[in-house]
Amino acid sequence: MYSSLFGYNNLKQVLTAYGIKSSNFYRLYNLLSFADLTNLSANLFEHCVSEPLIKLGKQSESTWSRKKSTYVIDASIFKTWLKQADSEYYCKFFSGQTGKVEYGYKLTLGGIVIGDTFYPLVFFIASKNFNDSEVAQTILPILHQFTQKLEKQHDLSFGKWYLSVDSGYSHPDLISQTQELDIEMICVPTKSHLFEIDGQKINLKNYITQEFLEQELEYYKKNDRKTAPPFTLRKNAKYKCRDMDVVLLFFRLAGSNKVSVVYTMELNIKAKTLRRHWFQRTYIEQFFRICKHSLKIAASTYSNVDDFIRKICLFFLKAIFALQIRNACRKHKGMKTITFGTICLLVSNNKIGHDYLLQLLNIQDSYTM
C-alpha cells in the first residue's frame, strides 16, 4: 500500500526497483491462505468504515443529513485474458468503460458513501446466470445488518438510509426488499416505460420532449444560465408497470446534452435531497477508477478466480489507503481539491517518507523506530 505512493503498482515492481532479489516478501504473502486474506480484508473493510460511522452516529440529525450517508451497489468488469476459462465466472461481458465486449470477471461491490468517500464492505463475483438485481439482493442485507449492529453496539442514532443504484437494478424484487428493510431506493427508470403524470399517461422520452425541454427553456429565459441553479423538474407520478406511486426527478448532468431521470418511492422527498443522494453513487465509480487507473490493477496477473479475489482484496485495501491519504491532505490549507495522483507526484519527486519505505523493504518494525 505504501509503495503505491511512489508509483509502484505491485510487489514485483517495488522489489525490482530496489534490486531486492530475496523471496521473503513472497513467502510472507503466501503464508496467508485464501481464507486468511479474505477474512482479514473483510475485517479491515468494516474497521475503516466503522470509525466515521460511529463518529457520525453520535452527532445531530443535521450533521447526518449533510454527510449524505448512502448505501451504494454497482458492478464493474475487470478485463483479463486467460488461455482457458477457469470457471463459469470468467466470461465475455459488455464493459461500459471501454464500450465493447471484454473477457474477464464481473465484480459487484457494495459499500457506504459518507461525505465524499466510498467505503467498500462486500463484493461478489457473479456469473451470467445472475442479474444485477439478484446479486444486489444478496449484498444489501449484509450492508444493512452491519450498520444496524454497529448502531446497537455503540448506542448510536443513524438517520434514514438511502440506496443509490443505476438502471440495471430497477427490479420489483429489489424494490420490495428495500421497502421491507425501510431503505429508500433511488434508481433510474426505463424511459420507454409508461407513467401517469398530472393525469397524462406518457412515457419518459415523450415527457422530456413535450414538458421538460419547454419548461427548461422558459426557466433560462428568466434566469442567467451561467449563474442560476441548474434547472430540475420534480414530479409525483404513477409508475404504471410497477403499479406504484413514485417521485421523478428530471435534470441534466453538468455540461450534458442528455436529460437524466431518477425515481424513488419516498413521496415527500425534496428534489435537493433526491439529487444529492443519487449522486453519491459517483464515488463508487471513483473507487473503481482508482483501482484500475491510479493503482493499475491490470499490471497484476492472476490465473483463476481465487487468485483474482486475492488481488481484489489487496487492491481494495490499497484504494482505501489512497483515499485516507487524500482525505488527510485535503484538511490542509490550499489542498482542498488535491487528488491522489497529485499526491503521488509530490511524494515521488520529493522522496517524502522515502526512509519509511526503505525500512519496510528491510522488514524492520518501522512503527517503533
C-alpha positions as CSV (number, residue, x, y, z in Angstrom):
1,M,0.0,0.0,0.0
2,Y,2.7,2.5,1.0
3,S,4.8,1.9,-2.2
4,S,1.8,2.9,-4.3
5,L,2.6,6.5,-3.2
6,F,5.8,6.2,-5.2
7,G,4.1,4.8,-8.3
8,Y,4.8,1.1,-7.8
9,N,1.7,-1.0,-8.7
10,N,2.6,-4.3,-7.2
11,L,5.2,-6.1,-5.1
12,K,7.3,-7.2,-8.1
13,Q,7.8,-3.6,-9.3
14,V,9.0,-2.2,-6.0
15,L,11.4,-5.1,-5.3
16,T,12.8,-4.8,-8.8
17,A,13.2,-1.0,-8.4
18,Y,15.3,-1.5,-5.3
19,G,17.2,-4.5,-6.6
20,I,15.8,-6.9,-3.9
21,K,16.0,-10.5,-5.1
22,S,15.0,-12.1,-1.8
23,S,11.8,-14.1,-1.9
24,N,11.0,-13.2,1.8
25,F,8.1,-11.0,0.8
26,Y,6.5,-13.6,-1.3
27,R,6.9,-16.2,1.5
28,L,5.1,-13.8,3.8
29,Y,2.3,-13.3,1.3
30,N,1.9,-17.0,0.6
31,L,1.6,-17.7,4.4
32,L,-1.8,-16.1,4.1
33,S,-4.3,-18.7,2.8
34,F,-7.3,-17.7,0.7
35,A,-9.5,-17.7,3.8
36,D,-6.9,-15.7,5.8
37,L,-6.7,-12.9,3.2
38,T,-10.4,-12.7,2.5
39,N,-11.3,-12.7,6.2
40,L,-8.6,-10.2,7.1
41,S,-9.7,-7.8,4.3
42,A,-13.3,-8.1,5.3
43,N,-12.5,-7.2,8.9
44,L,-10.4,-4.2,7.7
45,F,-13.2,-3.1,5.4
46,E,-15.5,-3.0,8.4
47,H,-12.9,-1.3,10.6
48,C,-12.3,1.5,8.1
49,V,-16.0,2.5,7.8
50,S,-16.8,1.9,11.4
51,E,-14.8,4.9,12.7
52,P,-16.5,7.6,10.6
53,L,-19.9,6.0,11.2
54,I,-19.5,5.8,14.9
55,K,-18.5,9.5,14.9
56,L,-21.4,10.4,12.7
57,G,-23.9,8.4,14.8
58,K,-23.1,10.5,17.9
59,Q,-23.8,13.8,16.2
60,S,-27.0,15.6,15.2
61,E,-29.6,14.8,12.6
62,S,-28.5,17.8,10.6
63,T,-24.9,16.5,10.5
64,W,-26.2,13.1,9.3
65,S,-28.1,14.9,6.6
66,R,-25.1,16.9,5.4
67,K,-22.9,13.8,5.2
68,K,-25.5,12.2,2.8
69,S,-24.7,8.7,4.1
70,T,-25.9,6.3,1.4
71,Y,-25.7,2.6,0.5
72,V,-24.3,2.1,-3.0
73,I,-24.1,-1.0,-5.1
74,D,-22.5,-1.2,-8.6
75,A,-20.8,-3.6,-10.9
76,S,-17.6,-3.3,-12.9
77,I,-15.9,-5.5,-15.5
78,F,-12.3,-6.4,-14.7
79,K,-10.9,-7.5,-18.0
80,T,-8.2,-10.1,-18.2
81,W,-7.2,-12.8,-20.6
82,L,-6.9,-16.5,-19.7
83,K,-5.9,-19.1,-22.2
84,Q,-8.7,-21.3,-20.9
85,A,-11.7,-20.3,-18.8
86,D,-11.1,-21.4,-15.2
87,S,-14.8,-21.3,-14.1
88,E,-18.2,-20.1,-15.1
89,Y,-17.2,-16.7,-13.6
90,Y,-14.8,-16.0,-16.4
91,C,-16.8,-14.9,-19.5
92,K,-17.4,-12.2,-22.0
93,F,-19.2,-9.1,-20.6
94,F,-20.0,-5.7,-22.1
95,S,-17.9,-3.1,-20.5
96,G,-19.4,0.4,-20.2
97,Q,-15.9,1.7,-19.6
98,T,-14.4,0.5,-22.9
99,G,-17.7,0.4,-24.8
100,K,-17.2,-3.1,-26.1
101,V,-17.3,-6.7,-25.0
102,E,-14.4,-7.8,-22.8
103,Y,-13.2,-11.1,-21.4
104,G,-12.8,-11.0,-17.6
105,Y,-14.7,-11.1,-14.4
106,K,-17.8,-9.2,-13.4
107,L,-17.5,-7.9,-9.8
108,T,-20.4,-6.4,-7.9
109,L,-19.4,-4.2,-5.0
110,G,-21.5,-2.8,-2.1
111,G,-20.5,-0.2,0.4
112,I,-21.3,3.0,2.1
113,V,-20.6,6.6,1.0
114,I,-20.1,9.1,3.8
115,G,-19.5,12.7,2.6
116,D,-17.3,12.3,-0.5
117,T,-15.7,9.0,0.4
118,F,-16.8,5.4,-0.6
119,Y,-16.0,2.6,1.8
120,P,-16.3,-0.9,0.4
121,L,-17.8,-3.6,2.6
122,V,-18.7,-6.7,0.5
123,F,-18.2,-7.9,-3.1
124,F,-19.4,-10.8,-5.2
125,I,-18.0,-12.3,-8.4
126,A,-21.1,-13.4,-10.4
127,S,-21.6,-15.4,-13.5
128,K,-24.1,-14.5,-16.3
129,N,-26.7,-16.8,-14.6
130,F,-27.4,-14.0,-12.1
131,N,-28.7,-10.5,-13.0
132,D,-27.7,-7.3,-11.2
133,S,-30.8,-7.2,-9.0
134,E,-30.3,-10.8,-7.7
135,V,-26.7,-10.0,-6.7
136,A,-27.8,-6.7,-5.1
137,Q,-30.5,-8.6,-3.1
138,T,-27.6,-10.6,-1.5
139,I,-25.4,-7.6,-0.8
140,L,-28.0,-5.1,0.6
141,P,-29.0,-7.1,3.7
142,I,-25.3,-7.6,4.6
143,L,-24.8,-3.8,4.4
144,H,-27.8,-3.1,6.5
145,Q,-27.1,-5.7,9.1
146,F,-23.7,-4.3,9.6
147,T,-24.9,-0.7,10.2
148,Q,-27.8,-1.9,12.4
149,K,-25.4,-4.0,14.5
150,L,-23.0,-1.0,14.8
151,E,-25.8,1.3,15.8
152,K,-26.9,-1.1,18.6
153,Q,-23.4,-1.9,19.8
154,H,-22.4,1.7,20.2
155,D,-25.7,3.2,21.1
156,L,-25.8,5.4,18.0
157,S,-28.5,7.2,16.2
158,F,-28.4,6.8,12.4
159,G,-30.8,8.7,10.2
160,K,-32.6,7.4,7.1
161,W,-30.7,5.2,4.8
162,Y,-30.9,5.5,1.0
163,L,-29.7,3.1,-1.6
164,S,-28.4,4.6,-4.9
165,V,-28.2,2.3,-7.9
166,D,-28.3,2.6,-11.7
167,S,-30.9,1.3,-14.2
168,G,-29.7,-2.3,-14.1
169,Y,-31.1,-2.6,-10.5
170,S,-34.6,-1.3,-11.2
171,H,-36.4,-4.6,-10.4
172,P,-39.6,-5.3,-8.4
173,D,-37.8,-7.8,-6.1
174,L,-35.1,-5.4,-5.1
175,I,-37.7,-2.6,-4.6
176,S,-39.7,-4.9,-2.4
177,Q,-36.6,-5.8,-0.3
178,T,-35.7,-2.1,0.3
179,Q,-39.2,-1.5,1.5
180,E,-39.0,-4.4,3.9
181,L,-35.7,-3.0,5.3
182,D,-37.1,0.5,5.4
183,I,-34.4,1.8,3.0
184,E,-35.3,4.4,0.4
185,M,-34.2,3.3,-3.0
186,I,-33.1,5.8,-5.7
187,C,-32.9,4.3,-9.2
188,V,-33.0,5.0,-12.9
189,P,-36.3,4.2,-14.7
190,T,-36.6,2.9,-18.3
191,K,-37.5,5.9,-20.4
192,S,-39.8,3.8,-22.6
193,H,-41.9,2.8,-19.6
194,L,-45.3,4.4,-19.2
195,F,-46.1,6.8,-16.3
196,E,-49.1,8.8,-15.3
197,I,-48.0,12.4,-14.7
198,D,-50.6,15.1,-13.9
199,G,-53.4,12.9,-15.3
200,Q,-51.5,12.2,-18.5
201,K,-50.3,8.7,-19.5
202,I,-46.9,9.1,-21.2
203,N,-43.5,7.6,-21.4
204,L,-40.5,9.5,-20.2
205,K,-39.0,10.1,-23.6
206,N,-42.1,11.9,-24.8
207,Y,-42.5,13.7,-21.4
208,I,-38.9,15.1,-21.7
209,T,-39.6,16.4,-25.2
210,Q,-43.1,17.8,-24.5
211,E,-42.7,19.1,-21.0
212,F,-39.2,19.2,-19.6
213,L,-37.5,20.9,-22.5
214,E,-40.3,23.5,-22.8
215,Q,-40.1,24.4,-19.0
216,E,-36.3,24.4,-19.1
217,L,-36.4,26.9,-22.0
218,E,-38.7,29.2,-20.1
219,Y,-36.5,28.9,-17.0
220,Y,-33.4,30.1,-18.7
221,K,-35.2,32.9,-20.5
222,K,-35.8,34.3,-17.0
223,N,-32.5,33.2,-15.4
224,D,-28.9,33.5,-16.4
225,R,-27.7,30.1,-17.5
226,K,-24.2,30.7,-16.0
227,T,-25.2,31.9,-12.6
228,A,-28.6,30.4,-11.9
229,P,-29.0,27.0,-10.2
230,P,-29.4,24.2,-12.8
231,F,-33.0,23.6,-13.9
232,T,-34.6,20.5,-12.4
233,L,-38.2,19.2,-12.5
234,R,-39.7,17.1,-9.7
235,K,-43.0,15.3,-10.4
236,N,-45.2,12.9,-8.5
237,A,-46.2,10.1,-10.8
238,K,-47.7,6.6,-11.1
239,Y,-45.2,4.0,-12.4
240,K,-47.7,2.0,-14.4
241,C,-45.9,-1.3,-15.0
242,R,-44.7,-1.3,-11.3
243,D,-48.2,-0.2,-10.1
244,M,-46.6,2.2,-7.5
245,D,-46.5,5.8,-6.7
246,V,-43.1,7.5,-7.2
247,V,-41.3,10.8,-7.3
248,L,-39.5,11.5,-10.6
249,L,-36.6,14.0,-10.9
250,F,-35.6,15.3,-14.3
251,F,-32.2,17.0,-14.6
252,R,-29.1,17.4,-16.7
253,L,-25.6,16.4,-15.6
254,A,-23.1,19.3,-15.7
255,G,-22.4,20.2,-19.4
256,S,-24.5,17.3,-20.7
257,N,-27.0,17.4,-23.6
258,K,-28.7,14.3,-22.1
259,V,-31.6,14.7,-19.7
260,S,-31.4,12.2,-16.8
261,V,-34.2,10.8,-14.7
262,V,-34.2,9.1,-11.4
263,Y,-37.1,7.9,-9.2
264,T,-37.8,7.0,-5.6
265,M,-40.8,5.7,-3.6
266,E,-40.4,8.3,-0.9
267,L,-43.2,10.7,-1.9
268,N,-42.3,13.6,0.4
269,I,-38.6,13.8,-0.6
270,K,-37.3,17.1,-1.7
271,A,-35.6,17.5,-5.1
272,K,-32.4,18.6,-3.5
273,T,-32.3,15.5,-1.2
274,L,-33.1,13.1,-4.0
275,R,-30.4,14.6,-6.3
276,R,-27.7,14.6,-3.5
277,H,-28.2,11.0,-2.5
278,W,-28.4,9.8,-6.1
279,F,-25.0,11.4,-6.9
280,Q,-23.4,9.6,-4.0
281,R,-23.0,6.6,-6.4
282,T,-20.4,8.6,-8.4
283,Y,-17.9,7.8,-5.5
284,I,-18.1,4.1,-6.1
285,E,-17.2,4.8,-9.8
286,Q,-14.3,6.9,-8.5
287,F,-13.2,4.0,-6.3
288,F,-13.2,1.6,-9.3
289,R,-11.2,4.2,-11.3
290,I,-8.6,4.4,-8.5
291,C,-8.1,0.6,-8.6
292,K,-8.0,0.5,-12.4
293,H,-6.2,3.7,-13.4
294,S,-4.3,5.1,-10.4
295,L,-3.2,1.7,-8.8
296,K,-3.3,-0.1,-12.2
297,I,-4.7,-3.4,-11.0
298,A,-4.3,-4.7,-14.6
299,A,-0.5,-4.7,-14.0
300,S,-1.0,-7.6,-11.7
301,T,-1.7,-11.0,-13.2
302,Y,-3.9,-13.8,-12.0
303,S,-4.6,-17.3,-13.3
304,N,-8.0,-18.2,-11.8
305,V,-10.9,-16.7,-9.9
306,D,-9.5,-17.4,-6.4
307,D,-6.3,-15.6,-7.4
308,F,-8.3,-12.7,-8.8
309,I,-10.3,-12.4,-5.5
310,R,-7.0,-12.3,-3.5
311,K,-5.7,-9.5,-5.7
312,I,-9.1,-7.7,-5.4
313,C,-8.8,-7.8,-1.6
314,L,-5.4,-6.3,-1.7
315,F,-6.3,-3.6,-4.2
316,F,-9.4,-2.6,-2.4
317,L,-7.3,-2.1,0.7
318,K,-4.8,-0.1,-1.3
319,A,-7.7,2.1,-2.6
320,I,-8.9,2.7,0.9
321,F,-5.4,3.7,1.9
322,A,-5.2,6.0,-1.1
323,L,-8.5,7.8,-0.1
324,Q,-7.4,8.1,3.5
325,I,-4.2,9.8,2.4
326,R,-6.1,12.1,0.1
327,N,-8.6,13.0,2.8
328,A,-5.8,13.7,5.3
329,C,-4.1,16.0,2.8
330,R,-7.3,17.8,1.9
331,K,-7.6,19.1,5.5
332,H,-4.6,21.3,4.9
333,K,-4.8,24.8,3.6
334,G,-4.6,25.1,-0.2
335,M,-5.1,21.3,-0.7
336,K,-8.9,21.1,-0.6
337,T,-9.2,19.5,-4.0
338,I,-5.9,17.6,-4.3
339,T,-6.1,14.2,-5.9
340,F,-4.2,11.0,-5.0
341,G,-2.4,11.3,-8.4
342,T,-1.0,14.7,-7.5
343,I,0.0,13.4,-4.0
344,C,1.9,10.6,-5.6
345,L,3.8,13.1,-7.8
346,L,4.7,15.2,-4.8
347,V,5.8,12.2,-2.7
348,S,7.8,10.6,-5.5
349,N,9.5,13.8,-6.7
350,N,10.4,15.0,-3.2
351,K,11.0,11.5,-1.8
352,I,8.7,12.3,1.1
353,G,8.7,9.4,3.5
354,H,11.3,7.5,1.5
355,D,13.2,6.4,4.6
356,Y,10.0,4.7,5.8
357,L,9.7,2.8,2.6
358,L,13.3,1.6,2.9
359,Q,12.6,0.4,6.5
360,L,9.6,-1.6,5.2
361,L,11.7,-3.1,2.5
362,N,14.2,-4.1,5.1
363,I,11.4,-5.8,7.0
364,Q,12.0,-3.5,10.0
365,D,9.5,-2.6,12.6
366,S,9.1,1.0,11.3
367,Y,6.4,1.9,13.9
368,T,8.8,1.7,16.8
369,M,11.8,3.4,15.1
